[in-house]
Amino acid sequence: MTVAAGEVAAAGAPLLPPLRIETIALRSYRAFSAEQEISVAGRNLIVYGENGAGKSSIYKALRDLFARRPNRNALMTNAHVHPLDPSLTPRITVTFNDGNAALEWTEARHPGLPTADPRVAMAALRSSFLDYHALLETNAFHGQRRPNLFSLAVETLLADFADATSGATLGERWAGVERTKPFKHLRSGIHLPPVQAACDAFNSGFQAALDALHPHVNTLLTDLGHPEMELELFERGTVAYNSARLKSIRGFTGRELFLRLKFRGHYPEQPQHFLNEARLSALALAFYLAGRLACVPSAPSAALKLLVLDDVLVGLDYANRRPLLAVLANHFSDWQIVLLTHDRHWFEVVRAAIPTDLWTCHEMYESVAVTGEATPLIRSVEADIVVATLQQARAFIAQKHLPAAANYARSACELLLRKQCEKKGVKFPYNSDPKKIMFERLKKGLEDNFIGNQAKLDALAAITPHQTRILNPLSHDPTTSLNEAEVTAAINAVEALIAALRAD
C-alpha cells in the first residue's frame, strides 16, 4: 500500500523523506499567459524579478493553492486575459518529490476541495505566506494609540495554534466564542453558561499560545540583530461576555493584547512613535516568524512546511537584512523556503551567502512578444555566485575582453575567500564596511585557519603568483597590458582552490 507524503506511518516504520516541491507551473494566471514551468528541484528558491515581471503571481498561486480555507474562485479571479488565445484556461500545477501524480488546480477543482489531497491538507496547516503589505498589517504599530494586538494574534499570528489536549486551534476556539453569543438579552441568563464556557476555553488556549510565542519572539529579535529590544510580557484582557440590558454595552469584553517592550531600559507604550523603521520591521518579522514556530509542530514530519516571503525586507537596510538568512538557516532548516525580491543587490547578497546545494535561483523579466502580449521570461542562474562569476570571466575571454575577464576573476576570488572566512569564523579588526577588508587580509586569515591541511594551503598559495597582475583591484584598468594565458591561469587557480575547499 502506498503511503502519501505527510500521512502518519505505522508504528516502528521509518519516517518518509520530507515532502518538497520539485516544479511549479502556471498557465493563464495573472502575469503568466502560456504555461511556464519553474524548476525548484526540491530546494529552497530565490527569485529576482523586476516590478511587473510576475513574481507576485508565484506568491499568490502558492498562497491560494495551500490555503487552509481554499477559495475555489481564486483561480478564475486571477485569470490572465488572452486576447490571442482565449481557449487557454487557468491552471496551477505542482509536482513533488514523492513520485505521485502532480497537483492540479483547475476551474473544475481545487486540490484542497472537496476531498482534499493529503499533501495539500497537511501542507496547508504548515505553510506561511508573508508579503510587504501583510508585514505592515502584522506590524500593527500604526495610528496614535497603544497598539492592541488582539485581533492580529487571534486571526493571523496564532490562529492555528493547536490545543495540546483537544487539538482545537485558537481560531476555532474564537469562532466557538462568537457562535455562543446570545441573540438577545434574557433575564434568566439561560444563554450565559455556554458562552462563558466558550470564553473560559478560549482564555486558556490563548494563554497557552502566548506562552509558546513569547520565548520565540525574544530569540528571533536577538538573532535578527536587535538584542536591545526585549519582550518582557504580554498584557492581555480576560475575554468575557457582558450581558447588560443596554445593547450598546452588551457583548464581549477583554479583547485586549498589549506588549510590554523593553528598549535599552525604556518601556515605550507606542513603539510606532519611538522606534525607527528598521526596528519596527524587525519586530514585525520576529512576531510573524515566532508565530509560525509556535504554531507549526516541531516534531519530525514528512509533510511539507512552506515559508514564502515576498519583498518583506523593503523597510530594512542591508546590515539588517543579512541576519534573516541566519534565522532561516537556524530556525527553519526543515522548511522549504521561497524568497521573492525585486532588489537586485539583495538577490546577489543572498547568492553570495547561501549554501549553494540547498538553493535554486531564478531571474524573472517581463518579455513582450511581437504580438504585443507580455509574459514573464524566467532564466535559471547558477546558485553558486563564485562559479557564476568565473563562468562570466571565461565568457569574456572567449570575447577577447581580457580586462573584464580579469576583473571577474578577481571578484570571484574575493567572493570565495570572503565566504570561506565567514564559514570558518575568521575574525578581523572592525571595519564599518566589510567590503573594505583587503584581499591579502582575507588570504592570510585563511592561511592561519588551514594550518595542518597542506592541500588547502597549497591551493591557496597557488593564487599568489596571480595576485599582482590579475587578482588585484587594478586588473580592470584598460591601460594594463594582459595576455589570455595569464588570465586563464588565474581562473584555473581559483577553480582549483574551489575544488580543494570542497574536499572538506
VMD Tcl script that draws the C-alpha trace (Angstrom):
set ca {
  {0.00 0.00 0.00}
  {1.36 3.40 -0.94}
  {1.52 5.95 1.87}
  {1.07 9.56 0.76}
  {3.69 12.02 1.97}
  {2.51 13.62 5.18}
  {0.45 10.63 6.36}
  {1.36 9.00 9.64}
  {3.49 5.92 9.14}
  {2.75 2.72 11.01}
  {4.35 2.28 14.41}
  {8.01 1.45 14.01}
  {8.04 2.28 10.29}
  {10.77 4.65 9.09}
  {9.70 8.26 8.54}
  {9.18 9.14 4.90}
  {11.55 11.70 3.31}
  {10.27 15.28 3.73}
  {7.87 16.35 1.01}
  {9.38 19.03 -1.23}
  {8.21 20.92 -4.31}
  {10.06 19.95 -7.50}
  {8.33 22.18 -10.06}
  {5.64 24.87 -10.22}
  {3.81 25.52 -13.48}
  {1.45 28.45 -14.10}
  {-0.82 28.89 -17.12}
  {-3.24 31.69 -17.93}
  {-2.79 33.04 -14.41}
  {-2.15 36.72 -13.63}
  {1.11 37.65 -15.44}
  {1.51 34.18 -17.00}
  {-0.10 33.55 -20.37}
  {1.13 30.33 -21.99}
  {2.16 27.69 -19.45}
  {5.63 28.08 -17.94}
  {7.34 25.70 -15.57}
  {9.59 26.88 -12.76}
  {12.13 24.36 -11.55}
  {12.63 24.22 -7.78}
  {14.38 20.82 -7.60}
  {13.27 20.15 -4.04}
  {15.41 23.00 -2.71}
  {14.77 26.44 -1.30}
  {14.05 29.00 -4.01}
  {15.03 32.62 -4.52}
  {13.62 34.60 -7.44}
  {14.68 38.05 -8.53}
  {12.06 39.82 -10.60}
  {11.67 43.34 -11.83}
  {8.48 45.08 -10.76}
  {5.72 43.78 -13.01}
  {7.69 40.71 -14.09}
  {5.30 38.29 -12.39}
  {7.00 37.15 -9.19}
  {3.95 38.06 -7.09}
  {1.97 35.70 -9.33}
  {4.08 32.87 -7.90}
  {3.37 34.10 -4.38}
  {-0.39 34.29 -4.88}
  {-0.55 30.94 -6.68}
  {1.18 29.12 -3.82}
  {-0.73 31.05 -1.16}
  {-4.13 30.22 -2.66}
  {-3.20 26.63 -3.51}
  {-2.08 25.83 0.05}
  {-4.76 27.92 1.74}
  {-6.20 26.48 4.90}
  {-9.66 27.54 3.75}
  {-9.40 27.24 -0.05}
  {-11.33 29.65 -2.22}
  {-12.32 27.74 -5.35}
  {-12.96 31.04 -7.16}
  {-9.48 32.47 -6.58}
  {-8.11 30.85 -9.74}
  {-10.66 32.39 -12.09}
  {-10.50 35.74 -10.27}
  {-6.80 35.90 -11.19}
  {-7.18 34.56 -14.74}
  {-4.90 36.06 -17.38}
  {-6.68 37.89 -20.20}
  {-5.90 36.15 -23.51}
  {-6.82 38.30 -26.47}
  {-4.84 35.94 -28.74}
  {-5.75 32.55 -27.31}
  {-8.98 32.64 -25.26}
  {-9.08 28.83 -25.27}
  {-6.36 28.66 -22.63}
  {-7.86 28.18 -19.18}
  {-6.12 28.95 -15.86}
  {-4.18 26.13 -14.26}
  {-1.64 25.78 -11.44}
  {0.39 22.56 -11.35}
  {2.81 21.46 -8.63}
  {4.95 18.32 -8.68}
  {6.59 16.88 -5.58}
  {9.50 14.56 -4.85}
  {7.17 11.73 -3.77}
  {6.76 10.20 -7.23}
  {2.98 10.59 -7.11}
  {0.79 12.45 -9.58}
  {1.13 16.22 -9.73}
  {-1.33 18.52 -8.02}
  {-3.58 20.33 -10.46}
  {-5.73 23.30 -9.63}
  {-8.19 23.99 -12.42}
  {-11.51 25.73 -12.81}
  {-13.16 22.37 -12.18}
  {-11.43 21.56 -8.90}
  {-9.14 22.90 -6.20}
  {-6.99 20.01 -4.87}
  {-7.95 21.03 -1.35}
  {-11.66 20.71 -2.17}
  {-13.98 18.90 -1.80}
  {-11.93 15.82 -0.86}
  {-8.54 17.19 -0.01}
  {-5.35 15.70 -1.37}
  {-3.50 14.84 1.89}
  {-0.40 16.62 0.60}
  {-2.38 19.85 0.33}
  {-4.27 19.36 3.58}
  {-1.10 18.68 5.60}
  {0.87 21.49 3.95}
  {-1.97 23.98 4.46}
  {-1.57 23.53 8.23}
  {2.17 24.16 7.97}
  {2.50 26.83 5.28}
  {3.06 30.53 5.84}
  {2.92 33.45 3.43}
  {4.05 37.00 4.07}
  {4.39 39.89 1.67}
  {5.26 43.52 2.38}
  {1.63 44.61 2.68}
  {0.88 41.80 5.12}
  {4.02 42.72 7.06}
  {2.66 46.24 7.55}
  {-0.52 44.68 8.89}
  {1.45 42.24 11.00}
  {3.42 45.17 12.36}
  {0.21 46.79 13.60}
  {2.27 49.62 15.06}
  {0.42 52.46 13.45}
  {-2.03 55.12 14.49}
  {-1.84 57.22 17.62}
  {-2.89 54.78 20.32}
  {-1.09 52.00 22.11}
  {-1.26 49.06 19.64}
  {-3.82 46.44 20.57}
  {-2.59 43.16 19.02}
  {-5.60 41.02 19.98}
  {-7.20 40.66 16.54}
  {-3.83 40.24 14.86}
  {-2.84 37.45 17.25}
  {-6.16 35.60 17.18}
  {-6.87 35.92 13.45}
  {-3.35 35.68 12.00}
  {-0.31 35.05 14.17}
  {-1.73 32.36 16.46}
  {-4.94 31.35 14.67}
  {-3.68 27.82 14.02}
  {-2.08 27.22 17.43}
  {-3.48 23.83 18.44}
  {-4.60 22.98 21.96}
  {-2.40 20.21 23.40}
  {-5.34 18.19 24.73}
  {-8.29 18.73 22.38}
  {-6.39 19.63 19.21}
  {-8.68 22.63 18.67}
  {-6.95 25.69 17.25}
  {-7.12 29.16 18.73}
  {-9.02 30.34 15.67}
  {-11.57 27.58 16.21}
  {-11.80 28.48 19.89}
  {-12.57 32.10 18.99}
  {-15.14 31.04 16.40}
  {-16.76 28.95 19.14}
  {-16.91 32.00 21.38}
  {-18.66 34.04 18.71}
  {-21.13 31.22 17.94}
  {-22.30 31.07 21.55}
  {-23.08 34.79 21.75}
  {-26.77 35.15 22.78}
  {-29.01 36.65 20.13}
  {-30.89 38.71 22.69}
  {-30.75 39.62 26.34}
  {-32.63 37.27 28.65}
  {-33.01 37.97 32.36}
  {-32.84 34.31 33.18}
  {-29.33 34.15 31.77}
  {-30.15 30.81 30.17}
  {-27.71 31.51 27.35}
  {-24.85 32.60 29.58}
  {-23.41 29.24 30.66}
  {-22.49 28.16 27.08}
  {-20.88 31.49 26.20}
  {-18.99 31.60 29.50}
  {-17.69 28.06 28.96}
  {-16.54 29.04 25.46}
  {-14.81 32.15 26.87}
  {-13.05 30.08 29.53}
  {-11.80 27.60 26.92}
  {-10.61 30.43 24.71}
  {-8.80 32.23 27.54}
  {-6.99 29.05 28.49}
  {-5.95 28.36 24.90}
  {-4.94 31.97 24.32}
  {-2.64 31.96 27.33}
  {-1.03 28.71 26.20}
  {-0.44 30.21 22.74}
  {1.12 33.37 24.20}
  {3.34 31.28 26.48}
  {4.60 29.40 23.42}
  {5.06 32.59 21.39}
  {6.95 34.67 23.97}
  {10.37 32.91 24.00}
  {10.44 32.64 20.21}
  {9.95 36.41 19.86}
  {12.94 37.26 22.03}
  {15.17 34.64 20.43}
  {14.34 35.96 16.96}
  {14.82 39.61 17.98}
  {18.34 38.72 19.10}
  {19.06 36.62 16.00}
  {17.76 39.38 13.73}
  {20.40 41.66 15.24}
  {18.28 43.56 17.76}
  {19.12 42.31 21.26}
  {18.42 45.83 22.52}
  {14.70 45.01 22.24}
  {13.09 42.53 24.61}
  {9.50 41.47 25.03}
  {9.11 41.33 28.82}
  {5.50 40.19 28.92}
  {2.09 40.28 27.27}
  {-0.64 42.28 28.97}
  {-3.91 40.66 27.97}
  {-7.51 41.03 28.93}
  {-9.73 38.16 30.02}
  {-12.44 37.62 27.45}
  {-15.92 37.52 28.97}
  {-19.49 38.23 27.92}
  {-21.27 41.27 29.33}
  {-25.00 40.54 29.43}
  {-26.01 44.14 30.14}
  {-29.54 45.18 29.28}
  {-28.27 48.11 27.17}
  {-27.39 46.78 23.73}
  {-24.71 49.46 23.28}
  {-22.56 47.97 26.04}
  {-23.67 44.34 25.75}
  {-21.11 41.98 24.23}
  {-17.60 40.63 24.68}
  {-15.09 42.41 26.85}
  {-11.38 41.80 27.41}
  {-10.37 41.71 23.74}
  {-7.04 43.32 24.52}
  {-3.45 42.29 23.98}
  {-0.61 44.72 24.60}
  {3.08 44.05 24.76}
  {5.47 45.36 27.37}
  {8.53 46.03 25.25}
  {11.83 46.94 26.85}
  {14.22 49.01 24.74}
  {17.51 49.91 26.41}
  {15.85 50.44 29.77}
  {12.83 52.26 28.35}
  {9.28 50.92 28.02}
  {7.67 52.69 25.05}
  {3.88 52.31 25.11}
  {3.71 53.45 21.49}
  {6.64 51.78 19.70}
  {5.47 53.28 16.38}
  {6.49 56.73 17.66}
  {9.70 55.61 19.36}
  {11.45 53.00 17.20}
  {12.89 53.57 13.74}
  {11.57 51.75 10.68}
  {14.28 49.08 10.72}
  {13.46 48.11 14.32}
  {9.71 48.17 13.65}
  {10.20 45.90 10.63}
  {12.44 43.56 12.63}
  {9.86 43.49 15.43}
  {7.10 42.63 12.97}
  {9.23 39.90 11.37}
  {10.09 38.47 14.78}
  {6.41 38.32 15.75}
  {5.35 36.74 12.48}
  {8.12 34.12 12.37}
  {7.70 33.41 16.09}
  {4.03 32.76 15.41}
  {4.98 30.20 12.78}
  {7.41 28.45 15.14}
  {4.84 28.43 17.95}
  {2.02 27.08 15.78}
  {3.65 24.58 13.45}
  {4.54 21.21 15.01}
  {8.26 20.88 15.54}
  {8.22 17.07 15.63}
  {9.79 15.35 12.61}
  {7.25 15.02 9.82}
  {7.19 14.13 6.15}
  {4.63 16.88 5.48}
  {5.63 19.97 3.52}
  {6.43 23.06 5.58}
  {6.42 26.01 3.20}
  {7.53 29.57 4.03}
  {7.06 32.15 1.26}
  {8.35 35.70 1.75}
  {7.64 38.29 -0.95}
  {9.69 41.51 -0.62}
  {9.28 41.67 3.15}
  {12.63 43.41 3.68}
  {11.87 46.70 1.94}
  {11.98 48.54 5.28}
  {15.39 47.14 6.24}
  {18.82 48.33 5.14}
  {21.39 45.73 4.10}
  {23.04 45.50 7.50}
  {19.67 44.47 8.95}
  {18.84 42.03 6.13}
  {21.76 39.64 6.42}
  {20.71 38.23 9.83}
  {17.46 36.99 8.27}
  {19.42 34.39 6.31}
  {20.91 33.04 9.54}
  {17.44 32.99 11.12}
  {16.06 30.97 8.21}
  {19.01 28.56 8.33}
  {18.88 28.09 12.12}
  {15.14 28.08 12.80}
  {13.56 26.97 9.51}
  {16.00 24.34 8.29}
  {13.19 21.76 7.90}
  {11.01 24.18 5.89}
  {11.09 24.75 2.14}
  {11.66 28.48 1.75}
  {10.72 30.71 -1.18}
  {12.19 34.23 -1.28}
  {10.90 36.68 -3.89}
  {12.53 40.07 -4.38}
  {12.69 42.99 -6.78}
  {16.01 44.14 -5.28}
  {18.89 43.00 -7.48}
  {21.56 43.81 -4.89}
  {19.78 41.75 -2.24}
  {19.45 38.88 -4.70}
  {23.22 38.87 -5.21}
  {23.88 39.22 -1.48}
  {21.75 36.11 -0.86}
  {23.52 34.16 -3.60}
  {26.86 35.05 -2.03}
  {25.77 33.82 1.39}
  {23.59 30.72 0.86}
  {24.73 27.08 0.83}
  {24.56 26.51 -2.92}
  {23.45 22.88 -2.66}
  {20.28 23.91 -0.81}
  {19.01 26.67 -3.10}
  {17.70 27.16 -6.64}
  {17.98 30.63 -8.15}
  {16.00 32.27 -10.97}
  {15.68 35.69 -12.58}
  {12.38 36.97 -13.98}
  {11.83 39.70 -16.55}
  {8.82 40.98 -18.42}
  {9.02 39.91 -22.05}
  {6.82 41.49 -24.72}
  {6.17 39.35 -27.81}
  {5.94 40.80 -31.31}
  {2.19 40.41 -30.96}
  {2.28 42.85 -28.05}
  {1.46 40.26 -25.38}
  {3.56 40.46 -22.20}
  {4.60 37.34 -20.31}
  {7.36 36.51 -17.81}
  {10.78 35.43 -19.04}
  {12.30 33.08 -16.46}
  {16.00 32.36 -16.51}
  {17.80 29.93 -14.22}
  {21.07 31.21 -12.77}
  {23.90 29.41 -11.04}
  {23.26 29.35 -7.29}
  {26.99 29.49 -6.56}
  {27.84 33.11 -7.32}
  {31.57 32.31 -7.33}
  {31.12 29.69 -10.05}
  {28.80 32.02 -11.98}
  {31.35 34.84 -11.82}
  {34.11 32.56 -13.10}
  {31.85 31.41 -15.94}
  {31.37 35.06 -16.90}
  {35.14 35.55 -16.76}
  {35.65 32.70 -19.25}
  {32.91 34.14 -21.46}
  {34.80 37.44 -21.59}
  {37.99 35.58 -22.55}
  {36.11 34.00 -25.46}
  {35.10 37.52 -26.49}
  {38.77 38.67 -26.16}
  {37.75 41.16 -23.47}
  {40.69 40.44 -21.15}
  {40.38 43.38 -18.69}
  {36.75 42.41 -17.99}
  {37.73 38.74 -17.63}
  {40.47 39.66 -15.15}
  {38.07 41.81 -13.17}
  {35.54 38.97 -12.91}
  {38.29 36.54 -11.90}
  {39.34 38.89 -9.10}
  {35.74 39.34 -7.96}
  {35.23 35.57 -7.90}
  {38.40 35.05 -5.89}
  {37.46 37.70 -3.32}
  {33.93 36.30 -3.00}
  {35.35 32.83 -2.46}
  {37.80 33.99 0.21}
  {35.14 36.09 1.94}
  {32.65 33.20 2.05}
  {35.29 30.85 3.44}
  {36.31 33.36 6.10}
  {32.69 33.69 7.17}
  {32.25 29.91 7.16}
  {35.39 29.36 9.25}
  {34.65 32.25 11.61}
  {37.88 34.09 10.77}
  {37.95 37.32 12.79}
  {39.17 40.69 11.54}
  {39.60 44.12 13.12}
  {36.32 46.05 12.98}
  {35.53 47.82 9.74}
  {32.21 49.63 9.17}
  {32.26 48.34 5.58}
  {33.14 44.62 5.43}
  {33.88 45.00 1.70}
  {36.94 47.10 2.62}
  {38.64 44.12 4.25}
  {41.51 43.71 1.82}
  {42.31 40.67 -0.31}
  {45.61 39.99 1.46}
  {43.96 40.02 4.89}
  {41.33 37.53 3.71}
  {44.01 35.25 2.33}
  {46.15 35.49 5.48}
  {43.12 34.73 7.68}
  {42.51 31.50 5.79}
  {46.16 30.52 5.80}
  {46.14 30.64 9.61}
  {42.94 28.59 9.65}
  {44.28 25.94 7.25}
  {47.44 25.15 9.23}
  {47.80 21.37 9.16}
  {45.93 20.96 5.87}
  {48.66 21.04 3.25}
  {46.35 20.52 0.25}
  {44.35 23.63 1.09}
  {47.46 25.63 1.89}
  {48.96 24.65 -1.48}
  {45.77 25.62 -3.34}
  {45.69 28.95 -1.50}
  {49.35 29.57 -2.30}
  {48.71 28.83 -5.99}
  {46.73 32.06 -6.38}
  {49.65 34.17 -5.08}
  {51.51 34.40 -8.44}
  {48.37 35.93 -9.98}
  {47.76 38.38 -7.18}
  {49.76 41.27 -8.56}
  {48.59 41.42 -12.17}
  {45.21 39.66 -12.28}
  {43.69 39.29 -8.83}
  {44.03 42.90 -7.79}
  {41.77 45.98 -7.86}
  {43.59 47.46 -10.87}
  {43.02 44.44 -13.10}
  {40.20 46.26 -14.89}
  {42.41 49.22 -15.83}
  {42.31 49.40 -19.67}
  {45.91 50.62 -19.69}
  {47.08 47.37 -18.10}
  {48.55 45.02 -20.69}
  {47.21 41.49 -20.23}
  {47.50 38.30 -22.18}
  {44.99 35.47 -22.44}
  {47.26 32.81 -20.95}
  {47.82 34.62 -17.65}
  {44.12 35.46 -17.20}
  {43.19 31.84 -17.94}
  {45.82 30.62 -15.48}
  {44.40 32.86 -12.75}
  {40.88 31.49 -13.37}
  {42.25 27.93 -13.27}
  {43.93 28.67 -9.92}
  {40.69 29.97 -8.41}
  {38.80 26.90 -9.68}
  {41.48 24.64 -8.18}
  {41.04 26.45 -4.84}
  {37.27 25.83 -5.03}
  {37.93 22.11 -5.56}
  {40.31 21.96 -2.61}
  {37.87 23.74 -0.33}
  {35.04 21.39 -1.34}
  {37.13 18.43 -0.21}
  {36.00 19.05 3.40}
}
mol new
graphics top color blue
foreach p $ca { graphics top sphere $p radius 0.5 }
foreach p [lrange $ca 0 end-1] q [lrange $ca 1 end] { graphics top cylinder $p $q radius 0.2 }
display resetview
